[in-house]
């Protein structure tokens, strides 16, 4: 199932992204102070994967809602001039952030929006040496802001 990107937002939008954790918002805003000249637009709370099996007995509207709410939800997907970036924003990122972003990458690659290349990134305020070493071994880039 193709990703459901939802509503596009301009890169300079300064509102409160849908479903972003309160501790993640300041990290995201700090990261946005850096220049990102190739970014075109942002998508928050995009849905990836197929979601859980639909319970028996629901109508079509309930099935659609069930699928939407049980798909995996990203923090941010950025459309760039040449491709896509899935960003996991995580306060005090640990090993679970690595697993989360790799999971998003795998789900995207099952049925991508288009054939442009995909990058992944974890943005955090703090990550310990062990987490950064594991991320490097798994080829998961981290930005600490």
RABEL-V482521 format. One record per pair of residues at least 24 apart in sequence whose C-alpha atoms are under 7 Angstrom apart, sorted by sequence separation. I is the first residue (numbers start at 1). J is the second residue. D is the distance in whole Angstrom. If there is no record, write none. Layout:
i = <I & I>
j = <J & J>
d = <D & D>
//
This chain:
i = <47 & 48 & 47 & 48 & 18 & 19 & 47 & 17 & 18 & 46 & 47 & 11 & 45 & 46 & 11 & 45 & 11 & 44 & 45 & 10 & 11 & 44 & 45 & 93 & 9 & 10 & 44 & 92 & 8 & 9 & 43 & 44 & 83 & 84 & 85 & 86 & 87 & 88 & 89 & 90 & 91 & 92 & 93 & 94 & 8 & 9 & 42 & 43 & 82 & 83 & 84 & 85 & 86 & 87 & 88 & 89 & 90 & 91 & 92 & 93 & 8 & 42 & 43 & 83 & 84 & 85 & 86 & 87 & 88 & 89 & 91 & 92 & 7 & 42 & 87 & 95 & 6 & 41 & 42 & 94 & 98 & 5 & 41 & 39 & 40 & 6 & 39 & 40 & 5 & 39 & 40 & 4 & 5 & 38 & 39 & 98 & 3 & 4 & 38 & 3 & 4 & 3 & 1 & 1 & 20 & 49 & 48 & 48 & 28 & 24 & 24 & 24 & 23 & 27 & 27 & 3 & 2 & 3 & 1 & 2 & 3 & 2 & 31 & 30 & 27>
j = <71 & 72 & 72 & 73 & 44 & 45 & 73 & 44 & 45 & 73 & 74 & 39 & 73 & 74 & 40 & 74 & 41 & 74 & 75 & 41 & 42 & 75 & 76 & 124 & 41 & 42 & 76 & 124 & 41 & 42 & 76 & 77 & 116 & 117 & 118 & 119 & 120 & 121 & 122 & 123 & 124 & 125 & 126 & 127 & 42 & 43 & 76 & 77 & 116 & 117 & 118 & 119 & 120 & 121 & 122 & 123 & 124 & 125 & 126 & 127 & 43 & 77 & 78 & 118 & 119 & 120 & 121 & 122 & 123 & 124 & 126 & 127 & 43 & 78 & 123 & 131 & 43 & 78 & 79 & 131 & 135 & 43 & 79 & 78 & 79 & 46 & 79 & 80 & 46 & 80 & 81 & 46 & 47 & 80 & 81 & 140 & 46 & 47 & 81 & 47 & 48 & 48 & 49 & 50 & 75 & 107 & 107 & 108 & 89 & 89 & 90 & 91 & 91 & 124 & 125 & 108 & 111 & 112 & 111 & 112 & 113 & 113 & 145 & 145 & 145>
d = <6 & 5 & 6 & 6 & 6 & 7 & 5 & 6 & 6 & 5 & 7 & 7 & 5 & 5 & 7 & 5 & 5 & 7 & 5 & 5 & 6 & 6 & 6 & 6 & 6 & 6 & 5 & 6 & 6 & 5 & 6 & 6 & 5 & 6 & 6 & 6 & 6 & 6 & 6 & 6 & 6 & 6 & 6 & 6 & 6 & 6 & 7 & 5 & 7 & 5 & 5 & 5 & 5 & 5 & 5 & 5 & 5 & 6 & 5 & 5 & 5 & 6 & 6 & 6 & 6 & 5 & 6 & 6 & 6 & 6 & 7 & 6 & 6 & 5 & 7 & 6 & 7 & 6 & 6 & 6 & 6 & 6 & 5 & 7 & 6 & 6 & 6 & 5 & 5 & 4 & 6 & 6 & 6 & 5 & 6 & 7 & 7 & 5 & 5 & 6 & 7 & 5 & 6 & 6 & 6 & 5 & 6 & 6 & 7 & 6 & 6 & 6 & 6 & 6 & 6 & 7 & 5 & 7 & 6 & 6 & 6 & 6 & 6 & 7 & 7>
//
